[in-house]
Amino acid sequence: MAGKLEKDSINVDNKSEINKNNNLLASIDIPDYDNGSIDNDSTKLTELQAEQNWRNKNIKKQVVCCYADACPNLDAISDKHVTLPAIPNANYCKNVKNGKVTLIVTNTCGFDSLCQILFISLVNNEAYNNALLETSSKFISCAKVFVKEGLSAHFFRERAKILCNLNQLKPDIRQNSIIKVSAISNIANLTTWLLEDVPSFTEMNTCDTCNRVIIRRNVLYININYTIIREKGMRFLQEALNEGLNMHRICCGKPQQSNIMYGPHLIMETEYGDQRSTMLSEYPVELCVTCDNRYILSGVIAYEGSNDVASVGHYIAYTKTGRKWLYYDDNSRKGKSGVVDEQTLVKGHVCIYTLSRNHN
């Protein structure tokens, strides 16, 4: 009996301890975090952000895209073309040593402008590059040095050697240890001298009467009806080419048979002495001379200055790279380049198209 009472007293003590703990927990004030309180806290956070940052900066918003939305990186994706550094004019460069001879060249804006356009075409236009794989042209070889090495001492030496060895440029100084040449020249003439081995076309004319055969190799493409361009503008360059192809040379009172083989590029003089300005967008993107010979626009060499004989002037290159127009100006120590709008007005003296289709 005594043992039973002792057991009952133990059970009573355990129950009282449990009740005591329950009462203690009940006395603690625990906040009720229901959905309503969470919503209230979010509202307070938004209000705090609005108060502290009234411009709503740094607040990430979820962008909901639609299948019809334009890709913001479309231009970068579809326009993967390589650009090259701007070539500085030789006026800003150190003199070049070729063995024991010091080569000094000045006023190279025409050379540099032609370089920029053809060099970039070699990099970005596979068909053009393939067409020039086996050429012996020193100018194209210089271009490949630039593409491979950039603005290296090797490139500057090749530029100086080419200009100093041009027979058409009379040196200001020619001694045993010094040769100094100014490269001031009309860009059409300079292009003809530099690309003598890479003409725009080779034309063979045969007379059926006297069997006379005349072969002409022209760096500048001349089979153009310039009257159409003068009256209608550069937008009609394709029409001017078509009309030019229909013109035949006469021998013995009869039209000659002509066989034309086209080169890897078409280089055309577009200056008429009237200082006419043309928007870059007016130059056709593509030209077709035959079914197998199509050419894409690579660039325009523009002239800045007057047509006065005493005016030296300055040439700038505008290159068509994918969808963009870039300008290259060598008139500074590091050269200048950048993107320009296609509505930019330029006084184009020469436009250059490079091969884009199969070449026969």
VOPAGU-2260 file (C-alpha; in pm, 1 decimal, decimal comma):
REM VOPAGU-2260
SITE   aa  ch    i         X         Y         Z
SITE  MET   A    0       0,0       0,0       0,0
SITE  ALA   A    1     278,7     229,8      83,2
SITE  GLY   A    2     450,0     147,2    -251,9
SITE  LYS   A    3     137,6     229,3    -444,7
SITE  LEU   A    4     104,2     564,0    -279,9
SITE  GLU   A    5     464,9     644,1    -362,6
SITE  LYS   A    6     410,1     559,5    -732,4
SITE  ASP   A    7      99,8     773,2    -749,3
SITE  SER   A    8     284,6    1063,2    -595,7
SITE  ILE   A    9     558,4    1033,5    -863,4
SITE  ASN   A   10     300,7    1040,6   -1142,0
SITE  VAL   A   11     143,2    1347,4    -994,9
SITE  ASP   A   12     479,3    1520,6    -978,9
SITE  ASN   A   13     548,5    1443,0   -1352,0
SITE  LYS   A   14     214,4    1582,8   -1461,6
SITE  SER   A   15     266,2    1896,4   -1265,0
SITE  GLU   A   16     609,2    1944,6   -1429,2
SITE  ILE   A   17     457,7    1909,6   -1777,4
SITE  ASN   A   18     184,7    2153,9   -1693,9
SITE  LYS   A   19     444,2    2397,8   -1567,3
SITE  ASN   A   20     641,1    2377,8   -1896,6
SITE  ASN   A   21     328,6    2427,6   -2105,1
SITE  ASN   A   22     238,6    2736,0   -1907,3
SITE  LEU   A   23     590,5    2874,1   -1964,3
SITE  LEU   A   24     569,5    2826,6   -2343,5
SITE  ALA   A   25     230,2    2986,9   -2353,1
SITE  SER   A   26     368,1    3292,5   -2180,1
SITE  ILE   A   27     621,6    3357,5   -2466,6
SITE  ASP   A   28     495,0    3611,1   -2724,0
SITE  ILE   A   29     565,0    3453,8   -3066,9
SITE  PRO   A   30     453,4    3664,6   -3369,5
SITE  ASP   A   31     215,8    3504,3   -3611,9
SITE  TYR   A   32     391,9    3498,2   -3954,8
SITE  ASP   A   33      93,2    3429,7   -4172,2
SITE  ASN   A   34      56,6    3527,2   -4540,1
SITE  GLY   A   35     -83,3    3862,4   -4445,9
SITE  SER   A   36     223,6    3963,9   -4246,8
SITE  ILE   A   37     455,4    3858,0   -4531,3
SITE  ASP   A   38     260,8    4068,7   -4779,0
SITE  ASN   A   39     275,7    4362,5   -4542,0
SITE  ASP   A   40     656,1    4331,2   -4512,0
SITE  SER   A   41     690,9    4321,0   -4892,9
SITE  THR   A   42     480,2    4632,1   -4920,6
SITE  LYS   A   43     696,9    4808,0   -4663,0
SITE  LEU   A   44    1012,8    4704,6   -4854,8
SITE  THR   A   45     875,2    4846,1   -5180,0
SITE  GLU   A   46     779,6    5169,0   -5007,3
SITE  LEU   A   47    1129,0    5193,3   -4857,8
SITE  GLN   A   48    1289,2    5142,5   -5199,7
SITE  ALA   A   49    1068,9    5409,6   -5349,2
SITE  GLU   A   50    1160,2    5649,6   -5070,4
SITE  GLN   A   51    1535,6    5583,8   -5078,0
SITE  ASN   A   52    1568,9    5541,4   -5456,3
SITE  TRP   A   53    1306,4    5747,6   -5629,4
SITE  ARG   A   54    1454,8    5676,3   -5974,3
SITE  ASN   A   55    1411,3    5302,5   -5919,2
SITE  LYS   A   56    1770,1    5227,8   -6010,4
SITE  ASN   A   57    1922,7    4887,5   -5941,0
SITE  ILE   A   58    1580,0    4724,9   -5925,0
SITE  LYS   A   59    1589,1    4420,4   -6146,4
SITE  LYS   A   60    1281,8    4368,1   -6354,9
SITE  GLN   A   61    1201,7    4043,1   -6522,6
SITE  VAL   A   62    1203,1    4081,5   -6901,0
SITE  VAL   A   63     929,6    3889,9   -7074,6
SITE  CYS   A   64    1039,4    3811,7   -7430,5
SITE  CYS   A   65     810,6    3740,8   -7720,4
SITE  TYR   A   66     905,6    3520,1   -8013,9
SITE  ALA   A   67     860,4    3819,8   -8242,7
SITE  ASP   A   68    1093,3    4048,1   -8044,7
SITE  ALA   A   69    1413,7    4156,1   -8219,6
SITE  CYS   A   70    1734,5    4010,1   -8084,2
SITE  PRO   A   71    1933,9    4294,5   -7926,3
SITE  ASN   A   72    2261,6    4131,5   -8033,7
SITE  LEU   A   73    2150,7    4056,6   -8389,7
SITE  ASP   A   74    2391,3    4306,0   -8545,4
SITE  ALA   A   75    2685,5    4166,0   -8351,6
SITE  ILE   A   76    2589,1    3808,1   -8439,0
SITE  SER   A   77    2530,1    3867,5   -8810,2
SITE  ASP   A   78    2815,2    4115,5   -8852,8
SITE  LYS   A   79    3119,7    3916,7   -8745,5
SITE  HIS   A   80    3377,2    4104,8   -8947,6
SITE  VAL   A   81    3732,7    4187,8   -8855,2
SITE  THR   A   82    3849,4    4546,6   -8833,3
SITE  LEU   A   83    4213,2    4648,1   -8852,3
SITE  PRO   A   84    4403,4    4931,0   -8683,8
SITE  ALA   A   85    4428,9    5267,8   -8855,7
SITE  ILE   A   86    4756,1    5319,0   -9040,3
SITE  PRO   A   87    4936,2    5640,0   -8938,3
SITE  ASN   A   88    5069,2    5868,7   -9209,3
SITE  ALA   A   89    5443,2    5840,8   -9268,7
SITE  ASN   A   90    5467,2    6207,6   -9167,3
SITE  TYR   A   91    5419,1    6088,0   -8807,7
SITE  CYS   A   92    5644,6    5782,1   -8827,8
SITE  LYS   A   93    6016,0    5732,8   -8782,5
SITE  ASN   A   94    6242,7    5702,9   -9083,6
SITE  VAL   A   95    6293,5    5348,5   -9209,1
SITE  LYS   A   96    6623,4    5167,5   -9248,9
SITE  ASN   A   97    6663,0    4931,9   -9543,7
SITE  GLY   A   98    7009,0    4792,2   -9495,9
SITE  LYS   A   99    7243,8    5091,0   -9493,4
SITE  VAL   A  100    6996,1    5318,8   -9671,7
SITE  THR   A  101    6754,9    5545,9   -9485,7
SITE  LEU   A  102    6413,1    5565,9   -9653,2
SITE  ILE   A  103    6208,2    5878,8   -9587,5
SITE  VAL   A  104    5852,1    5892,4   -9721,6
SITE  THR   A  105    5592,8    6163,8   -9662,5
SITE  ASN   A  106    5228,0    6238,1   -9743,6
SITE  THR   A  107    5112,5    5875,7   -9767,5
SITE  CYS   A  108    4737,6    5931,5   -9722,0
SITE  GLY   A  109    4654,9    5795,4  -10068,5
SITE  PHE   A  110    4864,3    5482,7  -10015,7
SITE  ASP   A  111    4723,4    5430,9   -9666,5
SITE  SER   A  112    4360,2    5475,3   -9776,5
SITE  LEU   A  113    4396,5    5216,7  -10051,2
SITE  CYS   A  114    4571,3    4987,7   -9802,7
SITE  GLN   A  115    4292,2    5005,0   -9546,0
SITE  ILE   A  116    4020,7    4906,3   -9792,6
SITE  LEU   A  117    4204,4    4622,8   -9966,0
SITE  PHE   A  118    4358,4    4491,7   -9643,4
SITE  ILE   A  119    4020,0    4463,5   -9472,5
SITE  SER   A  120    3879,7    4296,5   -9785,0
SITE  LEU   A  121    4155,8    4034,8   -9768,7
SITE  VAL   A  122    4054,7    3950,5   -9412,1
SITE  ASN   A  123    3676,2    3953,3   -9447,7
SITE  ASN   A  124    3624,2    3838,4   -9807,6
SITE  GLU   A  125    3728,3    3476,7   -9859,8
SITE  ALA   A  126    3667,3    3482,7  -10235,5
SITE  TYR   A  127    3888,7    3789,3  -10274,5
SITE  ASN   A  128    4161,7    3640,9  -10057,7
SITE  ASN   A  129    4159,9    3314,7  -10254,5
SITE  ALA   A  130    4184,5    3502,7  -10584,3
SITE  LEU   A  131    4505,7    3670,2  -10464,9
SITE  LEU   A  132    4681,8    3369,0  -10314,9
SITE  GLU   A  133    4935,9    3340,9  -10596,8
SITE  THR   A  134    4976,7    3705,8  -10693,3
SITE  SER   A  135    5324,0    3855,5  -10728,1
SITE  SER   A  136    5205,6    4209,4  -10652,1
SITE  LYS   A  137    5434,1    4381,2  -10400,9
SITE  PHE   A  138    5144,9    4592,2  -10280,6
SITE  ILE   A  139    4931,0    4286,6  -10203,3
SITE  SER   A  140    5231,4    4124,2  -10034,6
SITE  CYS   A  141    5259,3    4434,9   -9816,9
SITE  ALA   A  142    4889,9    4396,1   -9739,3
SITE  LYS   A  143    4943,7    4040,7   -9621,5
SITE  VAL   A  144    5223,9    4157,8   -9392,1
SITE  PHE   A  145    4983,7    4406,9   -9236,1
SITE  VAL   A  146    4712,0    4143,9   -9195,4
SITE  LYS   A  147    4954,2    3902,4   -9029,7
SITE  GLU   A  148    5168,5    4136,8   -8818,7
SITE  GLY   A  149    4967,6    4457,7   -8784,0
SITE  LEU   A  150    5152,4    4788,8   -8757,2
SITE  SER   A  151    5495,7    4631,8   -8741,4
SITE  ALA   A  152    5837,0    4764,0   -8841,3
SITE  HIS   A  153    5823,3    4511,9   -9126,2
SITE  PHE   A  154    5506,8    4672,2   -9264,3
SITE  PHE   A  155    5642,1    5028,6   -9242,9
SITE  ARG   A  156    5961,6    4917,8   -9417,0
SITE  GLU   A  157    5763,2    4754,9   -9699,1
SITE  ARG   A  158    5552,7    5070,0   -9740,9
SITE  ALA   A  159    5864,5    5284,3   -9769,8
SITE  LYS   A  160    6034,1    5044,2  -10013,3
SITE  ILE   A  161    5731,1    5032,9  -10244,1
SITE  LEU   A  162    5693,3    5410,9  -10259,2
SITE  CYS   A  163    6066,3    5479,0  -10297,2
SITE  ASN   A  164    6086,3    5232,4  -10586,9
SITE  LEU   A  165    5790,1    5372,9  -10781,6
SITE  ASN   A  166    5937,9    5522,6  -11096,9
SITE  GLN   A  167    5647,6    5765,1  -11127,1
SITE  LEU   A  168    5732,7    5933,1  -10794,8
SITE  LYS   A  169    6039,4    6151,1  -10832,5
SITE  PRO   A  170    6253,5    6146,8  -10516,7
SITE  ASP   A  171    6331,2    6474,4  -10343,9
SITE  ILE   A  172    6664,5    6329,3  -10234,5
SITE  ARG   A  173    6850,3    6030,2  -10374,7
SITE  GLN   A  174    7193,9    5972,1  -10231,1
SITE  ASN   A  175    7398,2    5667,7  -10140,0
SITE  SER   A  176    7257,9    5655,4   -9788,8
SITE  ILE   A  177    6929,7    5852,9   -9809,8
SITE  ILE   A  178    6622,7    5837,0  -10032,7
SITE  LYS   A  179    6337,1    6079,0   -9967,6
SITE  VAL   A  180    6007,2    6061,6  -10156,9
SITE  SER   A  181    5679,9    6250,0  -10126,9
SITE  ALA   A  182    5382,5    6028,8  -10214,9
SITE  ILE   A  183    5153,3    6317,4  -10311,5
SITE  SER   A  184    4956,8    6201,0  -10614,6
SITE  ASN   A  185    4606,8    6172,3  -10751,7
SITE  ILE   A  186    4458,3    5856,6  -10601,9
SITE  ALA   A  187    4354,5    5722,8  -10943,0
SITE  ASN   A  188    4712,1    5746,5  -11070,6
SITE  LEU   A  189    4859,1    5604,9  -10750,4
SITE  THR   A  190    4619,2    5309,6  -10760,8
SITE  THR   A  191    4719,6    5237,1  -11120,8
SITE  TRP   A  192    5089,0    5233,0  -11028,1
SITE  LEU   A  193    5050,3    5024,9  -10712,4
SITE  LEU   A  194    4821,4    4758,7  -10859,0
SITE  GLU   A  195    4978,1    4728,6  -11201,4
SITE  ASP   A  196    5004,0    4350,1  -11158,0
SITE  VAL   A  197    4642,6    4313,6  -11041,5
SITE  PRO   A  198    4418,6    4487,3  -11299,7
SITE  SER   A  199    4043,3    4522,0  -11273,6
SITE  PHE   A  200    4007,6    4364,7  -11616,7
SITE  THR   A  201    4203,4    4248,9  -11919,1
SITE  GLU   A  202    4043,2    4319,0  -12256,0
SITE  MET   A  203    4144,4    4155,0  -12582,9
SITE  ASN   A  204    4005,1    4313,4  -12900,7
SITE  THR   A  205    4029,5    4138,5  -13237,5
SITE  CYS   A  206    3956,4    4294,7  -13575,5
SITE  ASP   A  207    3799,4    4052,5  -13824,3
SITE  THR   A  208    3919,2    4263,3  -14118,0
SITE  CYS   A  209    4289,8    4312,6  -14046,3
SITE  ASN   A  210    4323,9    4045,0  -13774,4
SITE  ARG   A  211    4481,0    4300,6  -13547,6
SITE  VAL   A  212    4477,8    4199,4  -13180,3
SITE  ILE   A  213    4502,2    4457,9  -12903,9
SITE  ILE   A  214    4530,1    4358,7  -12537,1
SITE  ARG   A  215    4461,5    4615,2  -12267,0
SITE  ARG   A  216    4510,9    4566,3  -11896,1
SITE  ASN   A  217    4341,3    4831,5  -11687,8
SITE  VAL   A  218    4369,6    4872,5  -11312,9
SITE  LEU   A  219    4084,0    5122,1  -11323,5
SITE  TYR   A  220    3761,1    4986,3  -11466,7
SITE  ILE   A  221    3675,3    5219,0  -11754,3
SITE  ASN   A  222    3383,8    5046,8  -11929,4
SITE  ILE   A  223    3136,7    5282,9  -11765,5
SITE  ASN   A  224    2882,9    5524,6  -11909,2
SITE  TYR   A  225    2969,6    5823,5  -11690,3
SITE  THR   A  226    2686,7    6029,9  -11836,4
SITE  ILE   A  227    2437,1    5812,5  -11648,4
SITE  ILE   A  228    2619,1    5863,4  -11318,1
SITE  ARG   A  229    2654,3    6235,7  -11377,1
SITE  GLU   A  230    2283,8    6276,1  -11451,5
SITE  LYS   A  231    2127,5    6015,9  -11218,8
SITE  GLY   A  232    2381,9    5963,3  -10942,0
SITE  MET   A  233    2578,2    5670,9  -10798,5
SITE  ARG   A  234    2262,7    5469,3  -10730,9
SITE  PHE   A  235    2261,2    5392,3  -11103,7
SITE  LEU   A  236    2617,2    5259,5  -11119,4
SITE  GLN   A  237    2493,0    4915,7  -11229,1
SITE  GLU   A  238    2305,5    5072,3  -11520,2
SITE  ALA   A  239    2617,3    5270,6  -11613,0
SITE  LEU   A  240    2817,2    4945,9  -11619,2
SITE  ASN   A  241    2559,2    4773,3  -11835,8
SITE  GLU   A  242    2566,4    5057,2  -12088,0
SITE  GLY   A  243    2944,8    5060,1  -12083,4
SITE  LEU   A  244    2961,4    4689,8  -12164,8
SITE  ASN   A  245    2755,3    4751,1  -12478,2
SITE  MET   A  246    3009,9    4997,0  -12620,2
SITE  HIS   A  247    3249,4    4840,9  -12873,4
SITE  ARG   A  248    3580,6    4959,8  -13011,5
SITE  ILE   A  249    3594,8    5028,4  -13384,1
SITE  CYS   A  250    3865,4    4904,9  -13621,8
SITE  CYS   A  251    3856,2    4916,7  -14002,2
SITE  GLY   A  252    3513,2    5077,2  -13976,9
SITE  LYS   A  253    3364,5    4780,6  -13791,7
SITE  PRO   A  254    3312,7    4690,0  -13424,1
SITE  GLN   A  255    3586,0    4468,1  -13284,6
SITE  GLN   A  256    3526,7    4139,2  -13112,0
SITE  SER   A  257    3598,7    4181,3  -12741,8
SITE  ASN   A  258    3693,1    3921,4  -12486,2
SITE  ILE   A  259    3709,3    4052,9  -12128,5
SITE  MET   A  260    3861,5    3870,7  -11833,1
SITE  TYR   A  261    3771,7    4028,9  -11501,4
SITE  GLY   A  262    4008,3    4065,2  -11208,4
SITE  PRO   A  263    3961,0    4007,8  -10834,5
SITE  HIS   A  264    3842,4    4365,3  -10786,8
SITE  LEU   A  265    3672,8    4647,7  -10974,3
SITE  ILE   A  266    3825,9    4987,0  -10899,5
SITE  MET   A  267    3643,7    5281,7  -11053,6
SITE  GLU   A  268    3720,1    5650,4  -11063,1
SITE  THR   A  269    3410,3    5849,5  -10969,1
SITE  GLU   A  270    3545,0    6206,1  -10957,3
SITE  TYR   A  271    3432,6    6447,4  -11227,4
SITE  GLY   A  272    3598,5    6770,3  -11119,7
SITE  ASP   A  273    3278,2    6924,8  -10985,9
SITE  GLN   A  274    3335,5    6845,5  -10616,2
SITE  ARG   A  275    3003,8    6661,1  -10602,5
SITE  SER   A  276    2922,7    6496,6  -10268,8
SITE  THR   A  277    2750,3    6159,5  -10248,9
SITE  MET   A  278    2596,9    5976,8   -9955,0
SITE  LEU   A  279    2767,5    5649,0   -9872,9
SITE  SER   A  280    2431,1    5474,2   -9890,7
SITE  GLU   A  281    2401,6    5563,5  -10261,5
SITE  TYR   A  282    2681,7    5329,1  -10362,3
SITE  PRO   A  283    2529,1    4995,1  -10471,5
SITE  VAL   A  284    2610,1    4709,8  -10233,9
SITE  GLU   A  285    2667,9    4466,0  -10521,0
SITE  LEU   A  286    2758,5    4489,2  -10890,0
SITE  CYS   A  287    2712,8    4221,3  -11153,2
SITE  VAL   A  288    2923,1    4227,8  -11470,7
SITE  THR   A  289    2850,0    3869,8  -11581,8
SITE  CYS   A  290    2655,1    3577,8  -11440,6
SITE  ASP   A  291    2976,3    3439,7  -11289,3
SITE  ASN   A  292    3133,3    3766,1  -11178,2
SITE  ARG   A  293    2969,0    3951,2  -10893,0
SITE  TYR   A  294    3140,5    4206,8  -10674,4
SITE  ILE   A  295    3052,4    4353,8  -10335,6
SITE  LEU   A  296    3121,3    4707,2  -10219,1
SITE  SER   A  297    3439,0    4723,9  -10010,1
SITE  GLY   A  298    3502,5    5093,8   -9975,1
SITE  VAL   A  299    3531,0    5447,7  -10104,0
SITE  ILE   A  300    3834,8    5675,2  -10103,1
SITE  ALA   A  301    3719,8    6032,3  -10046,4
SITE  TYR   A  302    3904,2    6357,5  -10097,9
SITE  GLU   A  303    3910,3    6653,3   -9862,1
SITE  GLY   A  304    4030,7    6982,7  -10002,7
SITE  SER   A  305    3987,0    7194,7  -10313,7
SITE  ASN   A  306    4060,5    7100,7  -10673,6
SITE  ASP   A  307    4312,2    7382,0  -10692,8
SITE  VAL   A  308    4648,4    7269,7  -10830,0
SITE  ALA   A  309    4826,8    7422,9  -10532,8
SITE  SER   A  310    4606,8    7234,3  -10285,0
SITE  VAL   A  311    4764,2    6919,7  -10143,5
SITE  GLY   A  312    4435,9    6791,9  -10001,4
SITE  HIS   A  313    4388,2    6473,9   -9804,0
SITE  TYR   A  314    4242,4    6126,5   -9868,0
SITE  ILE   A  315    4028,2    5930,1   -9621,8
SITE  ALA   A  316    3915,3    5567,6   -9655,4
SITE  TYR   A  317    3555,5    5461,9   -9590,3
SITE  THR   A  318    3515,0    5085,0   -9567,2
SITE  LYS   A  319    3192,8    4885,5   -9594,9
SITE  THR   A  320    3223,2    4614,5   -9329,9
SITE  GLY   A  321    2907,3    4405,4   -9307,6
SITE  ARG   A  322    2628,4    4646,5   -9222,9
SITE  LYS   A  323    2860,6    4916,7   -9096,7
SITE  TRP   A  324    3056,6    5197,0   -9254,0
SITE  LEU   A  325    3393,7    5272,3   -9093,6
SITE  TYR   A  326    3628,5    5559,6   -9165,8
SITE  TYR   A  327    4008,6    5548,3   -9150,1
SITE  ASP   A  328    4204,9    5872,3   -9137,9
SITE  ASP   A  329    4585,1    5853,5   -9119,9
SITE  ASN   A  330    4630,6    6221,5   -9034,9
SITE  SER   A  331    4752,0    6167,2   -8677,3
SITE  ARG   A  332    5028,4    5988,7   -8491,4
SITE  LYS   A  333    4814,8    5680,7   -8420,8
SITE  GLY   A  334    4563,5    5715,8   -8702,1
SITE  LYS   A  335    4192,0    5759,8   -8645,3
SITE  SER   A  336    3901,4    5527,0   -8715,1
SITE  GLY   A  337    3538,6    5485,8   -8617,2
SITE  VAL   A  338    3184,0    5413,4   -8727,2
SITE  VAL   A  339    3006,0    5662,5   -8953,0
SITE  ASP   A  340    2644,5    5688,1   -9061,5
SITE  GLU   A  341    2558,4    5566,7   -9410,2
SITE  GLN   A  342    2400,8    5906,9   -9477,7
SITE  THR   A  343    2744,8    6070,3   -9452,2
SITE  LEU   A  344    2826,9    6288,9   -9752,8
SITE  VAL   A  345    3168,4    6225,8   -9908,7
SITE  LYS   A  346    3355,1    6345,3  -10215,3
SITE  GLY   A  347    3433,2    6000,2  -10346,9
SITE  HIS   A  348    3723,2    5985,9  -10592,8
SITE  VAL   A  349    3754,9    5607,2  -10615,4
SITE  CYS   A  350    3517,7    5324,6  -10521,8
SITE  ILE   A  351    3635,3    4967,1  -10480,5
SITE  TYR   A  352    3438,3    4645,8  -10527,3
SITE  THR   A  353    3587,8    4303,5  -10453,5
SITE  LEU   A  354    3500,4    3960,4  -10586,1
SITE  SER   A  355    3211,3    3783,3  -10415,4
SITE  ARG   A  356    3121,1    3499,2  -10653,3
SITE  ASN   A  357    3297,3    3229,4  -10854,2
SITE  HIS   A  358    3567,0    3381,9  -11069,7
SITE  ASN   A  359    3648,4    3254,5  -11419,2
